[in-house]
Amino acid sequence: MKTHTFRLKPTQDLFDSIEEFVKQNNIEAGCVLSSVGSFTHATLRLANRNYYNEYEGHFEIVSMTGTVSVHGSHLHVAISDGDGVTIGGHLVSGCKIYTTAEIVIAEFEDVIYKREMFENDSGYAELAVYKK
């Protein structure tokens, strides 16, 4: 396993920046180990919905998890507001960094993660794992 750590700055997009980092480092299989930071705007796809919810204000990233790959990533994030009210969902483009975001990714060099459609499954491209 190899680890990568990077920091994002104000106004950067969290999802797009992670995707770009994964692409630049040719990460074919990885996961988010740690993430902290804040947003001024959040865009999330909540459970069992086919549309995005938009949130304005100041939010802390209290958790982020998921798999990353140059072949497709799947990330979830939980954010809390100034009162500690927390919401979470699928991370998509549109989450803008407020002060910073510190991201740690583990890269697994013995496998490749891809996203594929499976018969009689969820209707979404799901994780397929291949040995290198």
MOTATA-V565280 format. One record per residue. N is the residue number from 1. RES is the residue in one letter. OMEGA is omega in whole degrees, -180 to 180 (none if undefined). D_FIRST is the distance of its C-alpha to the first C-alpha in Angstrom with 1 decimal. Layout:
n=N res=RES omega=OMEGA d_first=D_FIRST
n=N res=RES omega=OMEGA d_first=D_FIRST
This chain:
n=1 res=M omega=178 d_first=0.0
n=2 res=K omega=179 d_first=3.8
n=3 res=T omega=178 d_first=6.7
n=4 res=H omega=177 d_first=10.2
n=5 res=T omega=177 d_first=13.4
n=6 res=F omega=-178 d_first=16.8
n=7 res=R omega=176 d_first=20.3
n=8 res=L omega=-176 d_first=22.9
n=9 res=K omega=-179 d_first=26.6
n=10 res=P omega=178 d_first=29.8
n=11 res=T omega=177 d_first=30.8
n=12 res=Q omega=178 d_first=27.5
n=13 res=D omega=-174 d_first=26.6
n=14 res=L omega=-177 d_first=23.4
n=15 res=F omega=-178 d_first=22.6
n=16 res=D omega=-180 d_first=23.6
n=17 res=S omega=176 d_first=21.7
n=18 res=I omega=179 d_first=18.4
n=19 res=E omega=179 d_first=19.3
n=20 res=E omega=178 d_first=20.2
n=21 res=F omega=179 d_first=17.1
n=22 res=V omega=179 d_first=15.0
n=23 res=K omega=-179 d_first=17.7
n=24 res=Q omega=-178 d_first=17.8
n=25 res=N omega=179 d_first=14.2
n=26 res=N omega=179 d_first=14.3
n=27 res=I omega=-179 d_first=11.5
n=28 res=E omega=177 d_first=12.3
n=29 res=A omega=179 d_first=10.2
n=30 res=G omega=176 d_first=9.0
n=31 res=C omega=176 d_first=10.7
n=32 res=V omega=177 d_first=12.7
n=33 res=L omega=-176 d_first=11.8
n=34 res=S omega=176 d_first=15.1
n=35 res=S omega=173 d_first=18.1
n=36 res=V omega=179 d_first=21.6
n=37 res=G omega=-177 d_first=24.5
n=38 res=S omega=179 d_first=27.8
n=39 res=F omega=164 d_first=29.7
n=40 res=T omega=178 d_first=33.3
n=41 res=H omega=178 d_first=33.1
n=42 res=A omega=174 d_first=31.0
n=43 res=T omega=-177 d_first=31.1
n=44 res=L omega=168 d_first=29.8
n=45 res=R omega=-177 d_first=30.4
n=46 res=L omega=-175 d_first=31.4
n=47 res=A omega=174 d_first=31.2
n=48 res=N omega=176 d_first=33.3
n=49 res=R omega=179 d_first=34.6
n=50 res=N omega=176 d_first=34.8
n=51 res=Y omega=-178 d_first=35.5
n=52 res=Y omega=172 d_first=34.0
n=53 res=N omega=-179 d_first=35.1
n=54 res=E omega=-179 d_first=35.6
n=55 res=Y omega=177 d_first=35.6
n=56 res=E omega=178 d_first=37.1
n=57 res=G omega=179 d_first=36.9
n=58 res=H omega=-175 d_first=34.5
n=59 res=F omega=172 d_first=31.5
n=60 res=E omega=170 d_first=28.6
n=61 res=I omega=-179 d_first=25.1
n=62 res=V omega=177 d_first=24.7
n=63 res=S omega=170 d_first=21.8
n=64 res=M omega=-179 d_first=19.5
n=65 res=T omega=175 d_first=17.2
n=66 res=G omega=-180 d_first=16.2
n=67 res=T omega=178 d_first=14.2
n=68 res=V omega=178 d_first=14.0
n=69 res=S omega=173 d_first=14.4
n=70 res=V omega=-180 d_first=16.8
n=71 res=H omega=178 d_first=18.6
n=72 res=G omega=-179 d_first=19.3
n=73 res=S omega=178 d_first=18.1
n=74 res=H omega=-174 d_first=19.5
n=75 res=L omega=173 d_first=19.6
n=76 res=H omega=180 d_first=22.0
n=77 res=V omega=172 d_first=23.3
n=78 res=A omega=-180 d_first=25.8
n=79 res=I omega=177 d_first=28.2
n=80 res=S omega=179 d_first=31.1
n=81 res=D omega=-177 d_first=34.3
n=82 res=G omega=177 d_first=36.5
n=83 res=D omega=-179 d_first=38.0
n=84 res=G omega=177 d_first=34.6
n=85 res=V omega=-173 d_first=35.2
n=86 res=T omega=176 d_first=31.9
n=87 res=I omega=180 d_first=31.1
n=88 res=G omega=179 d_first=28.1
n=89 res=G omega=178 d_first=27.3
n=90 res=H omega=175 d_first=25.5
n=91 res=L omega=177 d_first=24.4
n=92 res=V omega=176 d_first=26.2
n=93 res=S omega=176 d_first=27.5
n=94 res=G omega=177 d_first=30.1
n=95 res=C omega=-174 d_first=28.4
n=96 res=K omega=-179 d_first=29.5
n=97 res=I omega=176 d_first=28.1
n=98 res=Y omega=-179 d_first=30.7
n=99 res=T omega=-178 d_first=29.6
n=100 res=T omega=166 d_first=25.8
n=101 res=A omega=178 d_first=22.5
n=102 res=E omega=-173 d_first=19.4
n=103 res=I omega=174 d_first=16.2
n=104 res=V omega=-179 d_first=12.6
n=105 res=I omega=172 d_first=10.1
n=106 res=A omega=177 d_first=6.5
n=107 res=E omega=179 d_first=5.6
n=108 res=F omega=-171 d_first=5.0
n=109 res=E omega=-178 d_first=6.4
n=110 res=D omega=-180 d_first=8.6
n=111 res=V omega=175 d_first=10.6
n=112 res=I omega=175 d_first=13.0
n=113 res=Y omega=174 d_first=14.5
n=114 res=K omega=176 d_first=18.2
n=115 res=R omega=-177 d_first=21.1
n=116 res=E omega=174 d_first=24.1
n=117 res=M omega=178 d_first=27.5
n=118 res=F omega=-180 d_first=28.2
n=119 res=E omega=178 d_first=31.8
n=120 res=N omega=-179 d_first=33.3
n=121 res=D omega=-170 d_first=30.3
n=122 res=S omega=-173 d_first=30.0
n=123 res=G omega=176 d_first=31.3
n=124 res=Y omega=173 d_first=28.1
n=125 res=A omega=-175 d_first=25.4
n=126 res=E omega=-178 d_first=22.8
n=127 res=L omega=171 d_first=19.2
n=128 res=A omega=-176 d_first=19.0
n=129 res=V omega=179 d_first=15.9
n=130 res=Y omega=174 d_first=16.0
n=131 res=K omega=176 d_first=14.3
n=132 res=K omega=none d_first=13.8
